[in-house]
Amino acid sequence: GYHRELFEKALEDHWREQVSGLLLVCSSYVCHVVESCSSTIHLLIQDLASFQNQGHSALLQEIKVLVVAHDIPSRLFPDWYVAAGTSPPRCPPGSTQPQSAPELAAECLDLLLKLAASVQSSEDDSQETKEPVHTIAPELLIPTETINSLVNADECVSPEDFLRVYLSPSQPALDSGTV
């Protein structure tokens, strides 16, 4: 319901731009992939930033912005999907997990790209049956350890910090002698 209302609000202002993507809800995390115009994405990030002011009573906690990209040539998801995973996968024992935030982000994006391909192929196979994403490819869910590492990574900023950087003007010191 929260996302439906948010996207309806976005469509009032930007009625030509559809919202597509994925909302992946697992027992310990929520992952958004939103494909839309930059103003709709900005509106979503503003709304997520408002959760930070609500403290421990907020609907979502420990929110991080992983990637915001502009001018993407084509969409990954043909529609807006909501999927629920009952239990996020765990990394297999003895596996080596990337340590840096960029490596973890790349791992997440790789899984999401594979998940998008899986969604598109299942749509092509069966137009009548819309299987939940987690039943199509459960091995493509982001491991809990990866999410926990990204939440604690300094490189991944909160929505509030993202907006502060995004909205601040770039003002280089012109008299510093460096270009």
N, C-alpha and C positions, 0 to 999 in steps of 0.2 A: 504494500500500500504506500509506503514512504516513497519508493522509487517511482511509482505510477504518478503520484501527485507532483513530484519534482520534475518529471519529464513533461507532464501536462503544462506546468508553469513555464518550462523552457520553450515548449511549442507555441505558447501564446506570444512570446517575443520573437521567436525565430521559426515561424510556421513552415518555411520551405525546407528546413534542415531536419531530417529524420534522425532519431537516435537509435543506434544499433550497438550490439556488444554482448557482454556476458556479466551476469551477477552470479558468482559462485559462492554459495553459502555452505561452509563446513562447520563442524562442531566448535572449532577453536578460531576460525577466521572467516572473513568475508573478503572476496577479491572482486574488484570492479574492472572491467575492460569497457570503456565507453568510447564509441565512435560517433563523433558529431562535430559541429563547427566549434571553433575555439571559444566563442562566447558561451555556448552551452556547457562546455567542459569547465570554463571559468565559474559559471553559476554553480555547478556541482561541487567544485572545490571550495567555493565560498560556503556552501551549505554544510559540507563536511567540517569546515573550520569552525562553524558555530557549535559543533558538538564539543569542542575542546573547552568552551566556556561553561558547559553544563556539568563538568566534573565527573564524579563516579556514577551519577544517575543517567549519563548519556547513553543513547541507543548503541553507539559504537565507541570503542576505546582504542587507544594506541594506533591512530590512523596515520598512514604514511603514503606519500605520493611517490610512486616508483618511477614512472616515465610519463612525460607529456610530449607528444610529437605533433608537429603541424605539417600540413600539405602532404598527407598520406595519399598515394595515387589510387588505392582501392581499399575497400573495407574487407575486414576479415570475416565478419559475421553478417549474414544477410538480414537479420532481424535482431530483436532484443530477446535474449534467452536468460532464464533463471534456472539454476540447477542447485540441488542440495546434495552434498556429500555427507554421508553419515559419519565417517571416520576418515580424516585425512591420512594419507599414506605416511609411513615412517621410512626413513632411509634404511636400506638393508644394512645389517651389522657388518662392519669391516669395510664399508664403502667410504671412499674419500670424498668429502664434500668441499666444494670451493669455499675459500675463506673470505675473500674480499667481496664487498657489496656489489661492485660491477659484475663480478663473476656470478654471484647469486641472482642479480637482476637479469643477466643474460640467460641463466638457467630457467627462470620463471617465464621470460618472454618466449623462449624456445618451447616450453611446455604449452603455453597459451597458443602459440602458432600451430602446434600439432593438434591441440584441442579444436581450434577453429577449422582446420582441415577436416578433422573427424566429424564435426558438426555439419559442415558443408556436404561431405560425402554421404552422411546419413540422410540429409535432406533430399539429396538427389536420388537415393535408393528408395525412399518411402515418403511420398508427399502427404499421405494420410496420417501416418503415425508419427507423432513428435515425441521421441524418447527423451527423457531427461539426459542431460549431458553426462552426468556421472555414471550412467549405466552404459553409455556408448564407449567411453574410454576412461575407466577408473584409474589406470596407471598414469594418466596425464594430469591428475590433480597435483597441486604443488605440495611437496612434503612439509610437514609441520616444522621440522628443524630449519628449513629454508625460510619459512615465514618468520619464525622467531628470530633468526639471525638478521633478517632485513628490518624487523621492527626495532632491533637494538643498534642497527648501523647508523653512524653519524651522517653518512652520505644521503640517506633517505630522509627527507624532511617531512614535517607535519604539514597539513594543508595551510595552517596559519603562517608558517615560515615560508612555504612556497609562494603564497600570495604576497607576503612582504617583499620578497625578492622580485617577483613578477611585476608588481605594481610600482616598485621604486624606480625612479628615473636613473639612467646611467649618466653620471656626471664626472668625467675624468678631470683631474687637476690639470688645467691648461698651462699653469706656470711652473710645473714641476720639471720641465726640460726633458721628460721622457715621453715617447710616443708609443 
